[in-house]
Amino acid sequence: MTAPRWEVADVIRMAGTRFLDTLNRAQQKVLHAIERCRTAALGGHRDQCVACGYQEIKFHSCRNRHCPKCQVNAREKWLRKRRQELLPVEYFHIIFSVPHQLIPLMWQNKKLLFTLFFQATGATLLEVAADPKRLGVEIGFLCILHTWGQTMNKHPHLHCVMPGGGLSLDHTRWISSHPRFFLPVKVLSSVFRDKFLDGLKQAHLTNKLRFYNDCEKFADANTFAAFIDELSKKKWVVYCKPPFGGAEHVLQYLARYVHRVAISNHRIVSVDEKNVTFRWKDYAHNNQQRTMTLSCKDFLRRFLYHTLPKGLPRIRYFGWLANRRRGQLLPLCRILLHLDPNPPEITDEPHAARCPHCHGKMCMIEHLTAAQILQAAYRIEYAFDTS
């Protein structure tokens, strides 16, 4: 893929320091990291081709999880681990979302209510799948949190990916679901709503919620109770997409959805001193490609809506894929599916750096500080000026 002409870092530079001074410290840290990512300010390293001896300097990445440029390597590393966990069965994709009335309260209590979002979703899927009237199995799955829509509006939703089936409750058999049907979405919606609202009421009862601006009214117990009653009467959207098919389809999907940020650099069409224009997909009108123009400051404000609190994971695992149970139960699933319980580790390096001249392997030979890179650039510029 060719490098994008414009980046979020360019928008940050256009917005200027006056805009950055209006942000809180956490937001400033994110934008400073993105602005300096893969520039001399972070230092770098010198690589050399093992075949022809060609050398080049590469700048370090910021490794901030909100940076559009730092997600490719993280995604590839994560996908290699997931590839070994996939089973030769149908996979399903279920999306959970919340009513828009909850969004202001969620953004004022991100860590608490995004965690509750994960917990209510996980408990719902485990409970309904274990019901003997449904599948009667213990399932394993992962959930990926996305908080944005195509125009970087606030749209929190969870993508849940799971194999079509699971362990019998006594762990002696693998029970497959119907190849075209997993669990009833109406039941999932009702159970999810009840679990989320129960958690919300408990958080209010224990004074764990914070209320600002338009949400200040919810500090009153009666007003909050009326709000909960209103939400309990709404239909909460749970959507089950058609099954993926085999494991390779799952990997292709996950490659698109994991380690994403609110907008990629490739979607930015143009940037000037005042405005940013970017592409977005209009799902309501047959996925038509459209463009939107925002001021640099409004663009960055929308981008910052989707920064997550420190320590809040974007991906979580449940059932027999939970971190504490995966090591024991995933091999059992493989045995019951007549597979090798311990598949060989994947050691390939599909994105190893290659020499632009002979395509030989590039190896790092020297670490460089920011000062060393600037000195080298000065020597080159000075030599050019005096020649």
N, C-alpha and C positions, 0 to 999 in steps of 0.2 A: 504493500500500500504506500502510495506517495505521501510525502510529508505535507500536512495542511499549510495553506498560505497564512492563515490567521490562527491565533491561539487565545485561550482565556488569559494567558500571561500578557498578551498585547492589550487586552481590555483593562487589566489592572494598571498597566503603565499609563494608559490614556486617562483613567479615572483620577490618578494623581494622589499625592500624599494627603491632601485635605480631606478627601473622601475616606481614606484609610483611618484617619484620626477620629472619625465619627463612629468607628466600629469598636466592639469590645475586644479584649485581648485574644480570645480564642479565634475570633474571625480574622483578626489581623495576622495571627500566626499562620492560618491556612493560606491566605492570599500572598503573604511574603514567601512562603514555601513554593507556591505555584509560580510566582514571578521569577524566582531564582533557579527553578528546576532546570537542570542540564545547561547551566551557564557557568562561567568561570568563577562566580561567587561561591559555589559549593565545592570547588576543587575538581580534581579528575584523576585520570590515570593514562599512562602511555601504553599502547598496545603495539605488538610487533608480530608480523606474519612469520610463522615457523618455516615457510617455504622460500619466500623471496626476500625477507628482511624488511619489507615496507613497514613504516611506523606511522601512527596517528594518535592524536590526543582526543580522549572522550571525556566529557564533563559528567559529573555525578548527578544522579537523580535525587529529588527531595524525599521520595518514599512516603509522602503524605497520602493517606488513603482517599483524599478528595481531589487529588491531582489527576487531570485527564491523561497526562503523559506517563504516569507511573503504574498504570493498571495492567499493561500487557504482560510484563514479566510475572507479576503477582498472579495473574489469571492463568498463565501457562503452568506455573508451579502448582497451583491448586488443582488444575485439571488433570495433571499427571497422577496426583494422589487419588482423585475421584475415579479415574479410569480403572484402577485396580479394585474398586469397590462395586462396580456395576455388575449386575446379574443378567443372564440371558433370558429376560422376561419382558413383557410389555411394561412401559413406564407411563405414569399419568402425571398431569400438571394441573394443580388446583390453585386458584387465586382467591385470597381473602381480602376484603376491603371493609372500611368502616363508613358510616354516614358522614356527610360533609359537615354536619353540625358539631361533630366531635373534633374537627381539625384544629380550631383555635386552642382548645384545651390541651390537645396533644402537643402542640408546638410550645406551649408554656410549661409542659412537663414531659419533655422528650424522653429522657432516660426511663422514667417510671412507666409511662404509658406505651412506649415502644416495646419495653420488656413485657408488659401485660399483653400486648398484641401477640408477641411470640408465644407466651405461655397459654393464652386462651386458644390460639390456633392449634398448638401442639396437643393440648389436652383434648380438644374437640376431635381431631383426627384419630387419636389413640382410642378414645372412648367409643366413637361410632364404629370404628373398624373392629374393635373387640366385642361388640354386641353380637350375640349368637344369631339375632335376627338379620344381621348384615353379613359380614365376612366371618366374624368370630376368630380373628387372628391378631397377632401383635405385628404391627408394621414398623418399618424403618424409613425415615425420610429426612430431607433437609428443607429449610425455609430461608428464602433470600428476601431481605427487606429493601424495597424501593419506596422512596418518599415523594417522587416527582411524576408529573405528566410530561407530555412532549414539549410544552411551552414553559417548563420548569415551575408550573404551578404546584401547589401542595396537594399531593394525591398519594397518601400512604397506603401501601398494599403489600401483601406477602405472596411470593411465588413459592409454592410447595411442590417438590418433585419427589415421586415415590414409585417403587416397583409395584406392579399389579398383583398383589398378594402379600403373604407374610407367614410367620411361624404360627403353627397351632398353639393354643394357649398352654399346652403341656410341653411344647418345644420338641415334639416327636415327628412332625410332618411339615412340609411346605404346602400351603393351600393357596392356589391361584384364584384371582378374581376373574370375572367374565372379561374376555378380551376387549370389549367395547364399553364396559361399565365398571366403575369402581365403587363409589359410595353416593347416595342420594344427596344432591346439593341442598334441597330444601331442609333436610334433617341437619346437615352440617351448618347451614345458616342459622337455624333456630338455636342449636346447642352453642354455637360460637357466640351469638348475641348474648345469651344468658350468662355464659362464663365471663365474657368481657365486662358486662354490666355489674356482675357480682364483684369482680375485682375492683371496678371503679367505685362502687359503693363502699367497699372496705377501705380503699385509699382515702376517701373523703372522711370516713368515720375515724380514721387514725391520724387525720390532719397531715397527710403526706402530699396533698395536692397544693399547688400554688395558683393563685388567681390574680390576673392583672387586666387592666383596661376593660374590655367588653365582658370578660369572664369574672370580674369581681363579684357580680351578683350571685354566682354559684357558691360563694362562701356561706351564704344563708342556707340552712338545712332544708327548709321548705322549697325554696327555689330549685335547689339541686335535686330534690326528690321529684319535682315536677319535670325537670329536664330528663331524668332517668326514665320516668314514665313515658315521656314522649318518644325517647329512643327505643323503648321496649316495644312500641307499636309499629315501628318501621321495619321494612324488609331490608335486612343486611345482605349485601351482595356477595355470594360465593359462586365462583364460576369454574367449571371443570372443562378444560380444553380437550379436544380429541387426543387419544393416546399417541405417544411418540412412535411406538414401534420398538425397534431394537436399541441396544446400548449406544451405538454410534449416533443415532438421532438425538439421544439425550445429551451426549457430549457436544454436539453441534449447537444445541439449544443453550446449554450452560455456558458455552464459549461466548454467546451473545449477552447473557444476562448477569453473570457474576462479575464482581469487581468493576461495576460501572459507576459513573458519577452522573450528576444531573444533566450534563451536556458534554459531548465529545468535541474536540477541536475541529474534526472534519465537518461538523454541522455549521460552523461559523462561515458565513459567506463574505462579510466585509466588516471592517472596523475603521472608524475615523475618530477624530478628537471628541465627538459628541455621541455618536450612535453605534450600535452593533446590529447587524442583520444576520439572522440564522435560519436554517431550515427546520421545519417540523412536519410531522406526519399527522394528517387529520383523519383519525380513526372513524369519526362520525360520517365521513364522506368518502368511503372506499379507499382509505389510506392515501389520499391525495397529498402530494408534496406541496407545502406552502412555505412562505417566508414570513418572518415577524421582525420588526425593527423596534428596538428599545434603546433608551439612553444607556450609556456605559454604566452609570450608577444603578439604574433600575435592573439592568442585566446582572450585575454583581450581587445586588440585594436578593434577586431570585435565586441565584446560584448558592448564596449563603444560607437560604432557607434549609438546604439539604445537608448541611454539615451535621455530623452526629456527635453527641457528647463523648468525651474521652471514656474508653472502657466499654462502650456499647458495641457489641459485635453486629455485623450486618448479616452474617450467615450463622444459623444454628441447626443442630442435629437432634433428632428425637427417635424414640423407640430403640430398636436394636442397632441404629446408626449413631446413637448418642455416644459421646466420647468415652464414657466409663464402661459401655457395654459392647462397643463395636469389636474390640479385640476378641471377645469370647463368642458373640452371637453371629457375627458376619461369617466366620469360618463354618459355623453350624449350618447357616443358610446355604452355603456353597456345597456342603456335604449332602444335604437333603435334596439339592438340585443336581447331584451326581457330578460335582465339579471338584477340582483340586482345592482343598481348603486354604492353601497358602500359595497363591499365584506368584510367579517370579516378579521381582521388582522391575519397574520400567526405568532404565538408566540412560535412555537416549536424550540428546540435547538438540531438539529440533531448531532452536533459534540461536545456536552458537555463532559468534561473530566470525565473519569471513572476510578475507582480503579483497578489496575492490579490484585488484589487478590480476591475481592468479587464483583467487577463491580458496586459498589455503587458510588454515585455522589461525585466528588471531589470539595471541596470549598476552596477558598483562605483564609488563616488565618493570613498571615504576609507578608509585603513587605520587601525585602532584598536589600541592596545596594551592589555594586560590592565589597566594602571592607568587608562587613559582610560575603559574600559568600567565599571570599578568606580566611578569618579568620577561618570559619567553615572547609574548606578544609584542612587548616594547622593543626587544632586540630585533625582531623581524621588521617592525615598522621603521625603526631607526636605520637598519641596513637598507631598506627600500628607499628611504628619503635621501640617503647619502650616495646612492649608486647613480 
